[in-house]
């Protein structure tokens, strides 16, 4: 057999097998322009398409995560952990049948027992020092309070170290089931916030010149998230005027224990001032004496009563032609011994020309957190201004053209030689 026949044999077999798979000519029905009498059109109902539901504990694909987040539910834990839960049996976390894991748990339990002994010893020291008379201590009452404060901070540190390596603690925190009354969960939440969200708000503060335009100095210590109904707003995002017409909702997470009173205010720092040829500020909302703690972290502006409300909500708006407006949402911690008087603030605080620096110095409040969003003139701004009774929707700001003082130079060279009408097609 020649080499050509050897090479053509596989191709011949392939053609023969493919030829046998085609139906015969008699089996193929010819095309007709009319339907057969004995055939009736049967309308089959399309099968109902059921929308797939995603479990936040087991979703492991990007498509599933996006579909889940569109419904307002976020996946729990890491993607690797969710994939492991999906493909494994439903065994309690602390009973996983891995020898290395069980031996590591024994080491962690022994370490936690040592930390608990140190915690009891530190509590005993604090109780003894508290019962001791200040006259017996060198330095008096000041030195006693200083030592007590240092010992209490060391006690909180020991509480965190006792649970910092516990895998069950980390699992509950990732699942969102942590109790924020406990120091370990506040510590983990603070560490997670400082990895990204705090860096993001600091970047927006510097980029949008909140410092020094609004405050001379500011270091956030609380996580502030804002939303309009179901629309979550990222720090510095542009928000449509129709979305921001209703009062916003706040989620403020503090990371130190105890309840405190705070003041919430929304400030527009880019209000055009035609008389001064510059910009001024406007107060869009203010409420005082609002309780806040690690577990009480939701603030709804539309639910603030008359005993807390100082300045009611004014919808954000930007007039046509003006640059974008920066709306800063500040959380100010008040003096715990002196609640602010709402009646006094209603008389002294003015909406137009409000200055946060002066308010901060006068009432001894401390900024602990903020968020920010921006607004521009859009197709719904005129309607928002009309519904809120705000004048100026028909005003458009235009930049004044500044005439150059330098005299116009005479054309030279190529421009002078080709300035006649016959070179018009060469002009650009």
C-alpha positions, 0 to 999 in steps of 0.5 A: 500500500502506497503512502498516499493510500495510508494517509487517505484511509482515515479521511475515507473512514470519516467521510463514510461514517458521516455519510451514514448519519444523514437521513435518506432522501425519502425520509426528508419531507419536501417544502410545501406552501400549505399545511396538511389538513390532518395536522392541527397547530397545537400551542404549547405553553412555555414553561414557567421560568423560576428565578434562582435564589442564592444562599448567602452562606453557599454562593461561590460564583461572581454572578451569584454574588452580584445577583444577591447584592442587587437584592440588598443581601451580601454574601457571608464570609470569604468565597473560599469558605462559602465554597467549602460549606457548599461542598462539605457536610453540615458539621459544627465548626468546632467539631471538624474532624481534622487532627491538626485543627483539634490540637490547635484548639487545645493550644488556644484554649490553654492560652485563653485560660492563662489570659483569663487568670491575668484578667482576674488578677488585674481586676483585683488590682483595680478594685484594691486601688479604687478602695485605697484612699487618695491621701495614701498615694503619692500624687493624690487624686490625680495620680490615682485616676491616672493609674486607674485609667492605665489599668483599665486600658490594660484590662481591655487589652487582655480581654482582646488578647484572650479571644483574638485567636479563637476561630469561633470568634472570627467565624461569628464576626465574618458571619455578622453575628458578633456582639458589639458590646464585647471588646473583641468584636469592636476591635475586629470591626475597627481593624476592618474599617481602618483597612479600607473605609477609613482610607477612602474617607481620608482620601475624599477629605483631601481630594475635595478639600474638606480640610481646610474649607470646612474644618482646620483639622479632622481625623475620623474615628467612627464609620459613617455610611449614608443611604437614600431609601435603598440607595447606598451612597459611596463617599464622594458619589454624585447623587441625583437631586430626585434621589436626595429629595427625601432625608437620608439614613445614617449608619454610624458605627463607633468602636469604643464602649458606652453610650453618648449624645451626638449632633448630626448636621448636613452642610453645603459648602459651595453656595454661590455668593454673587455679592461677594463673587465667591462661595459661602455655606448653608446648613441643610439639616441639624439635630442634637442629643441623639443617642449613639452606642456600638449597638445603637448605630442607626439614625433616620433623619425623618424620624427625629422629633421636635425635641431633637430637631434644630433645622429641618431637612432642605433638599440638596440642589445646585443651580444651573451653571454652578460647579458641583456642590459638596454636601458633608454629613458630620457626626459631632460628639457632645459633652456628656455632662451638658446636653445642648438646648434645642430651643437655644440653638433654634434661635442662634443657628442660622441656615445661611452662612453657617460655619462649623468651626465657630459652632465647634468652638462655641459648644465644645463638640468633637467631630468623630465621623463624616461622609460626603456626597456631591450634587449637580444641576440635572433634569429633576433639580427644577422640580425639586426646588419648586416642591420645596419652595426654593427660588432661583430655579430660573437663574443660570450662572455663567462664567465672566469672560476675562479680556486679556490685557496683552495687546493682540500681536500682528500676524507674521510668517506663514499666517501673514502670507496665507491670510487672504481669502484665496487660502480660505480652504487652508484655514483651520 
